[in-house]
Each structure stands twice: as C-alpha cells, then as structure tokens.
C-alpha cells in the first residue's frame, strides 16, 4: 500500500532526457558532441532557490528534483556522468537517492546549467 500512495503523489508528467557530453580530439581541436542517452517520464518538483554570493555578485541557483521509476539505468546513475534536459533547459545532477531504499523510485536532485 505505501507504494500505491507514493504513486498517487508522483505523477509522471514531465519528459526528461539524459544527455552525455563527449569530447573528441581531431587534429589538435576539441569537438564536443552531445548525445541523448535515455528518455523517461518523470515527476518534477521545484525545491527552492539558493542564493549565494560569488565575486561580489549575488547569484541564484534553481534546484529541481526529478523522480523517475527505478530501472537498471536509473539505479546505476552517478552524479556528473550525465546531465538532464527538460523544457529546453539543461541540468547538472548533484544528488541521486533511492526513495526509502525500495528500488521503485529514484529521486534526482539537479541544478540548472547557466
């Protein structure tokens, strides 16, 4: 029953794509290509904005959590290997957690790339 309650709260309405940046060397020049790796339905939750000061400027960092169903790919995710593309924006993955260690839902915390 707890899984059903989590499913009711977790509506997978967002389409997210995991992307990978590949850098290749060609005659002394670096070529960067972005490859789509996998696409999933996810729930999106805007957690908060974090304000911080750097070099006498005030910056704002938008933190988003995506929740996806657990599968072989999502259970093997590690931060900094992939990025997420959603609504035309790209997000760095900063934290990945398995909801209640049940291997059903994976929460992925991200920050928007500027």
N, C-alpha and C positions, 0 to 999 in steps of 0.2 A: 504493500500500500504506500509506503513512503516514496517509492519511485514514481507511482502514479501522481502523487501530489507534486513532485518536482516537475513532472512532465506538464502538468496543468499550468504551472507557473512559468515554464520555459517554452515560449512559443518561438519556433524556429522560423523567423520571418525574413531574415537577412541572408543574402548570398555573399559568402566570403571566399576569396581565392588566396591560397598560399602561394607566394612567389619566391623565386630564388634568383639572386644576382650572381652571374657567372662572369668572371673577368678572364680574358684570354690575351696573350701576348702575340702580336703579329708585326714582325719587322721593327721591333722596338716601341710600338704603340700599344696601348692598352685598349681593348674593346670590351665594353660592358654590355651584356645582354641580360634581359630579364625574362625568365621562363615561368610560365604558370605550371605549378606542380600538382595542385589538387583543389577542387572546389567543393564546398559544403554549405548546407543550410545551418544557420546559427541564430542564437538569440543575442541581441546587442543591448548592453547596458552602459550608459554614460555614468561612470562612477563619480568623478569630480574633476575639478581643475586644480592643478597645483601651481601656485605662483612662487617663483624663485627669482633671485637677483644674481646676475652674472655680468661682470664688467660694467657696473653702474647702470645696467638696464634691467627693467623688470620684464620677465618673460612669463608666459602662461603655457602650461603643459596640460593637454587634454588626455585624460586617462579613460580608456574604454575596456570593458570586459566582454569578450565573446564567449558564449557557451555552445559547445558542439557535442554531438553524441560521440561516445568513446568508440574507437575502432583501432585497428593495428597502426594506422598512420598517426592518428591524433594521440594515442598513448605513447608513441615513440618521439614526440616533439621535444626539442630542446630550444631554449631561447637563443637568439642570434643566428640561427641557421636559416630560417625563413622569415619573411615579412608577410603581412596580411594586406590584401587590397579589398576595400569595401567603400561603396558610394563614391568612387573616384579618388579616394584618399588612400595613402599607404601608411601602415602602422608597424612599428618595431615591437616585437614580442619581448616583454620584460619578465613575465612570470607565467608558469603553467601549473595548474593544480587539478588533481583528480578529486571531484566532489565526493566527500566522505569516504574516499578510497574504495568506492563501489565499482569503478571502471565503467560506469554508464555515461557519465557526463564529464567533460573536460572544460575547465574554465581557463581562458587565455587572456591575461591582462596585457594591454598594449598602450603605447603612446604614439601619437601622430607624428609622422616624419614631416619636417618643415621643408 
